[in-house]
């Protein structure tokens, strides 16, 4: 195996968040929009994300890192 990247984990958390929101809702554009606008808490790999009702920004926690020689990513 290999260590997942922050980008990969963010994508995973994003997909799991949407899947979790849509479990008990009709899978439509309107259904997803209504769930996103109603507010929710999502606990994922990157930590807990809280979205208040009516807010359009979803902020995942970010971890400071540096890229060293050879393109390797080191988290600080």
N, CA, C and O atoms as a DFTB+ gen file, in Angstrom:
304 C
 N C O
     1  1       0.805      -1.175       0.000
     2  2       0.000       0.000       0.000
     3  2       0.856       1.249       0.000
     4  3       2.084       1.192      -0.072
     5  1       0.191       2.350       0.080
     6  2       0.847       3.647       0.096
     7  2       0.061       4.581       0.999
     8  3      -1.108       4.333       1.293
     9  1       0.695       5.640       1.432
    10  2       0.022       6.628       2.272
    11  2      -0.851       7.515       1.401
    12  3      -0.384       8.030       0.386
    13  1      -2.103       7.702       1.776
    14  2      -2.970       8.574       0.979
    15  2      -2.536      10.030       1.102
    16  3      -2.001      10.440       2.132
    17  1      -2.764      10.799       0.061
    18  2      -2.419      12.220       0.080
    19  2      -3.570      13.025       0.681
    20  3      -4.695      12.538       0.786
    21  1      -3.271      14.255       1.069
    22  2      -4.302      15.142       1.597
    23  2      -5.380      15.382       0.543
    24  3      -6.565      15.464       0.868
    25  1      -4.968      15.493      -0.714
    26  2      -5.934      15.697      -1.803
    27  2      -6.848      14.481      -1.917
    28  3      -8.062      14.628      -2.057
    29  1      -6.275      13.292      -1.859
    30  2      -7.071      12.073      -1.935
    31  2      -8.045      11.941      -0.782
    32  3      -9.196      11.547      -0.973
    33  1      -7.586      12.270       0.413
    34  2      -8.444      12.179       1.592
    35  2      -9.559      13.211       1.523
    36  3     -10.692      12.915       1.904
    37  1      -9.266      14.411       1.048
    38  2     -10.301      15.435       0.900
    39  2     -11.370      14.967      -0.079
    40  3     -12.562      15.148       0.168
    41  1     -10.948      14.362      -1.196
    42  2     -11.907      13.821      -2.161
    43  2     -12.755      12.717      -1.553
    44  3     -13.966      12.666      -1.768
    45  1     -12.117      11.833      -0.790
    46  2     -12.839      10.745      -0.121
    47  2     -13.872      11.313       0.848
    48  3     -15.033      10.904       0.830
    49  1     -13.449      12.257       1.695
    50  2     -14.380      12.852       2.650
    51  2     -15.528      13.555       1.931
    52  3     -16.674      13.470       2.374
    53  1     -15.242      14.243       0.836
    54  2     -16.299      14.924       0.087
    55  2     -17.337      13.954      -0.447
    56  3     -18.538      14.201      -0.344
    57  1     -16.875      12.853      -1.016
    58  2     -17.802      11.855      -1.556
    59  2     -18.598      11.173      -0.443
    60  3     -19.797      10.940      -0.595
    61  1     -17.946      10.855       0.663
    62  2     -18.651      10.219       1.778
    63  2     -19.667      11.170       2.402
    64  3     -20.730      10.735       2.847
    65  1     -19.349      12.468       2.438
    66  2     -20.285      13.449       2.965
    67  2     -21.543      13.489       2.101
    68  3     -22.657      13.445       2.624
    69  1     -21.371      13.573       0.782
    70  2     -22.526      13.618      -0.120
    71  2     -23.324      12.323      -0.024
    72  3     -24.553      12.357       0.028
    73  1     -22.639      11.182      -0.002
    74  2     -23.331       9.903       0.129
    75  2     -24.143       9.864       1.424
    76  3     -25.297       9.436       1.421
    77  1     -23.545      10.308       2.527
    78  2     -24.239      10.313       3.808
    79  2     -25.456      11.223       3.816
    80  3     -26.470      10.900       4.437
    81  1     -25.365      12.347       3.139
    82  2     -26.505      13.262       3.069
    83  2     -27.651      12.679       2.259
    84  3     -28.815      12.971       2.531
    85  1     -27.332      11.857       1.266
    86  2     -28.346      11.382       0.326
    87  2     -28.939      10.018       0.685
    88  3     -29.778       9.509      -0.058
    89  1     -28.526       9.415       1.800
    90  2     -28.992       8.071       2.150
    91  2     -30.511       7.989       2.231
    92  3     -31.098       7.038       1.715
    93  1     -31.156       8.951       2.860
    94  2     -32.608       8.877       3.056
    95  2     -33.376       9.898       2.217
    96  3     -34.506      10.256       2.551
    97  1     -32.767      10.362       1.133
    98  2     -33.358      11.416       0.302
    99  2     -33.393      10.952      -1.151
   100  3     -32.536      10.184      -1.588
   101  1     -34.387      11.422      -1.888
   102  2     -34.438      11.124      -3.318
   103  2     -33.180      11.680      -3.989
   104  3     -32.818      12.837      -3.776
   105  1     -32.532      10.867      -4.784
   106  2     -31.269      11.238      -5.419
   107  2     -31.533      12.139      -6.621
   108  3     -31.545      11.690      -7.767
   109  1     -31.746      13.425      -6.329
   110  2     -31.990      14.428      -7.362
   111  2     -31.189      15.675      -7.031
   112  3     -30.673      15.818      -5.922
   113  1     -31.090      16.567      -7.988
   114  2     -30.411      17.845      -7.761
   115  2     -31.097      18.613      -6.632
   116  3     -30.429      19.166      -5.759
   117  1     -32.435      18.646      -6.652
   118  2     -33.179      19.362      -5.615
   119  2     -32.994      18.715      -4.242
   120  3     -32.866      19.413      -3.236
   121  1     -32.981      17.378      -4.203
   122  2     -32.787      16.681      -2.935
   123  2     -31.433      16.997      -2.322
   124  3     -31.340      17.262      -1.123
   125  1     -30.376      16.971      -3.140
   126  2     -29.035      17.295      -2.648
   127  2     -28.957      18.750      -2.212
   128  3     -28.401      19.045      -1.154
   129  1     -29.500      19.663      -3.004
   130  2     -29.472      21.080      -2.648
   131  2     -30.178      21.322      -1.320
   132  3     -29.671      22.057      -0.472
   133  1     -31.351      20.706      -1.134
   134  2     -32.100      20.897       0.106
   135  2     -31.318      20.391       1.314
   136  3     -31.306      21.041       2.359
   137  1     -30.664      19.232       1.181
   138  2     -29.875      18.695       2.288
   139  2     -28.664      19.580       2.594
   140  3     -28.354      19.825       3.760
   141  1     -27.980      20.058       1.550
   142  2     -26.817      20.921       1.758
   143  2     -27.215      22.235       2.419
   144  3     -26.465      22.762       3.241
   145  1     -28.383      22.771       2.075
   146  2     -28.818      24.056       2.620
   147  2     -29.425      23.944       4.011
   148  3     -29.599      24.958       4.688
   149  1     -29.751      22.729       4.450
   150  2     -30.401      22.574       5.752
   151  2     -29.414      22.558       6.917
   152  3     -29.825      22.643       8.074
   153  1     -28.121      22.450       6.625
   154  2     -27.100      22.401       7.665
   155  2     -26.874      20.974       8.139
   156  3     -27.800      20.163       8.145
   157  1     -25.644      20.667       8.537
   158  2     -25.304      19.314       8.968
   159  2     -23.931      19.304       9.618
   160  3     -23.175      20.271       9.527
   161  1     -23.624      18.201      10.268
   162  2     -22.295      17.934      10.810
   163  2     -21.805      16.656      10.150
   164  3     -22.535      15.667      10.091
   165  1     -20.574      16.670       9.653
   166  2     -19.982      15.492       9.025
   167  2     -18.682      15.167       9.741
   168  3     -17.819      16.032       9.889
   169  1     -18.541      13.926      10.185
   170  2     -17.310      13.458      10.818
   171  2     -16.593      12.544       9.839
   172  3     -17.064      11.446       9.545
   173  1     -15.453      13.001       9.336
   174  2     -14.718      12.247       8.335
   175  2     -13.280      12.006       8.742
   176  3     -12.901      12.208       9.896
   177  1     -12.492      11.575       7.782
   178  2     -11.080      11.282       8.016
   179  2     -10.336      12.536       8.481
   180  3      -9.464      12.456       9.346
   181  1     -10.678      13.686       7.910
   182  2      -9.985      14.935       8.244
   183  2     -10.502      15.597       9.515
   184  3      -9.980      16.631       9.932
   185  1     -11.513      15.017      10.127
   186  2     -12.063      15.602      11.337
   187  2     -13.522      15.966      11.156
   188  3     -14.176      15.530      10.209
   189  1     -14.017      16.761      12.068
   190  2     -15.424      17.141      12.067
   191  2     -15.631      18.437      11.285
   192  3     -14.886      19.403      11.448
   193  1     -16.647      18.436      10.440
   194  2     -17.005      19.611       9.651
   195  2     -18.440      19.981       9.968
   196  3     -19.342      19.154       9.829
   197  1     -18.661      21.224      10.396
   198  2     -20.011      21.703      10.702
   199  2     -20.400      22.743       9.658
   200  3     -19.657      23.690       9.397
   201  1     -21.580      22.549       9.063
   202  2     -22.110      23.496       8.083
   203  2     -23.451      23.989       8.615
   204  3     -24.382      23.203       8.792
   205  1     -23.545      25.278       8.867
   206  2     -24.784      25.873       9.361
   207  2     -25.792      26.004       8.224
   208  3     -25.410      26.131       7.061
   209  1     -27.066      25.973       8.559
   210  2     -28.128      26.110       7.559
   211  2     -27.957      27.418       6.791
   212  3     -27.709      28.470       7.381
   213  1     -28.092      27.337       5.476
   214  2     -27.999      28.511       4.620
   215  2     -26.591      28.900       4.214
   216  3     -26.422      29.788       3.378
   217  1     -25.576      28.267       4.779
   218  2     -24.186      28.577       4.440
   219  2     -23.794      27.804       3.186
   220  3     -24.158      26.637       3.039
   221  1     -23.059      28.441       2.285
   222  2     -22.694      27.810       1.020
   223  2     -21.242      27.340       0.976
   224  3     -20.818      26.771      -0.029
   225  1     -20.479      27.562       2.029
   226  2     -19.082      27.141       2.067
   227  2     -18.938      25.934       2.986
   228  3     -19.469      25.919       4.096
   229  1     -18.219      24.929       2.514
   230  2     -17.916      23.757       3.328
   231  2     -16.407      23.743       3.508
   232  3     -15.661      23.566       2.545
   233  1     -15.963      23.928       4.737
   234  2     -14.534      24.017       5.024
   235  2     -14.051      22.754       5.711
   236  3     -14.488      22.432       6.815
   237  1     -13.147      22.037       5.052
   238  2     -12.494      20.887       5.659
   239  2     -11.236      21.378       6.359
   240  3     -10.607      22.328       5.894
   241  1     -10.854      20.745       7.475
   242  2      -9.608      21.125       8.135
   243  2      -8.416      20.937       7.191
   244  3      -8.364      19.973       6.427
   245  1      -7.481      21.850       7.253
   246  2      -6.258      21.749       6.455
   247  2      -5.078      21.521       7.385
   248  3      -5.053      22.031       8.505
   249  1      -4.115      20.762       6.923
   250  2      -2.936      20.458       7.712
   251  2      -1.712      21.058       7.038
   252  3      -1.455      20.766       5.870
   253  1      -0.936      21.905       7.756
   254  2       0.245      22.511       7.144
   255  2       1.269      21.443       6.762
   256  3       1.500      20.488       7.503
   257  1       1.874      21.625       5.594
   258  2       2.860      20.663       5.095
   259  2       3.865      21.386       4.214
   260  3       3.630      22.511       3.772
   261  1       4.976      20.730       3.967
   262  2       5.985      21.240       3.039
   263  2       6.317      20.137       2.038
   264  3       6.202      18.950       2.341
   265  1       6.728      20.546       0.854
   266  2       7.186      19.603      -0.160
   267  2       8.701      19.646      -0.158
   268  3       9.298      20.708      -0.335
   269  1       9.323      18.495       0.043
   270  2      10.785      18.436       0.083
   271  2      11.308      17.891      -1.238
   272  3      10.533      17.510      -2.115
   273  1      12.626      17.857      -1.371
   274  2      13.260      17.370      -2.601
   275  2      12.643      16.052      -3.044
   276  3      12.399      15.165      -2.227
   277  1      12.395      15.933      -4.331
   278  2      11.799      14.720      -4.864
   279  2      10.286      14.733      -4.823
   280  3       9.650      13.768      -5.246
   281  1       9.698      15.806      -4.323
   282  2       8.249      15.935      -4.315
   283  2       7.550      15.244      -3.162
   284  3       6.331      15.078      -3.193
   285  1       8.295      14.837      -2.143
   286  2       7.677      14.167      -1.009
   287  2       7.001      15.196      -0.105
   288  3       7.543      16.277       0.124
   289  1       5.830      14.860       0.401
   290  2       5.044      15.758       1.236
   291  2       5.260      15.403       2.702
   292  3       5.067      14.255       3.102
   293  1       5.661      16.383       3.498
   294  2       5.857      16.201       4.937
   295  2       4.884      17.097       5.681
   296  3       4.889      18.315       5.500
   297  1       4.045      16.492       6.523
   298  2       3.113      17.275       7.324
   299  2       3.827      17.823       8.549
   300  3       4.617      17.121       9.180
   301  1       3.551      19.079       8.885
   302  2       4.217      19.749      10.009
   303  2       3.487      19.499      11.313
   304  3       3.910      19.988      12.361
